[in-house]
Every structure is written in C-alpha cells, then in structure tokens.
Amino acid sequence: MLSCPRVGAVAQDSNRFRFTGSVLREGKQFVSLCLELDVASAGRTIREAKRMLAEAVSLYLEVCFENNLPHLRPVPREEDPRLNPKIELVEIFPLKVDFKVHAVA
C-alpha cells in the first residue's frame, strides 16, 4: 500500500522547489505527474518518466517566472491519483527541482 503525503504540500528553498510527483501506468508506458503544478510527462520506464517530469517542471517554472505568471495550479481533486482508486498508481515520490533565476537588464 502506498503512503499518501499531505495533499498540496509545496516547499521552496532558495534555489530548490520540492513538489509531489506520481507515476501512473497507462498501457505500456509510465506517465509522471506533478500534483501541485498539474504538469505531466511520460517515459518507457519509471526512471525515464521521472526524469522527463523533472525537465518538464523546470521548463514550466521558467516560463512562469519569465512571464510573471502564477506557477501553482494543483491537479483537480477528482484527477488526483492519491484520491482516485480507479487510477493505476505505481509510485509517489518527492520531486526536487533546482532552479536559478538570472537577472537581466
């Protein structure tokens, strides 16, 4: 049985964001989802799905910060794999994303 981390928990250090990632099985591939941002990716293996999600989240945050957009937009409760027993949840994992902000004038 998978443990269920606190829904909606987000932490931010100076240059590191920590989110909740999940891996789901859909057919022959694995889908990864950042639950606090509603950003998804996929891969042929669990490891590849996690790596692709980290890259997708980094790119998403970069666009949000460059355009002064809000970055937090959680997955709707009815689509949260921790709360929906019909979704084939494989793993919940901490998703840590390093991010550096560069000021330009």
Number of C-alpha atoms within 10 A of each C-alpha: 3 9 8 9 12 9 14 14 11 14 10 12 9 8 10 13 17 16 20 21 23 25 27 20 17 12 7 9 14 23 25 29 28 25 28 21 20 17 18 20 20 22 18 11 15 20 14 16 22 25 16 18 26 23 12 17 23 17 12 14 19 16 13 14 12 10 9 9 10 9 15 14 12 15 17 10 12 9 13 18 21 21 12 12 9 8 14 13 19 15 16 21 13 12 19 17 18 13 15 10 9 6 5 4 2
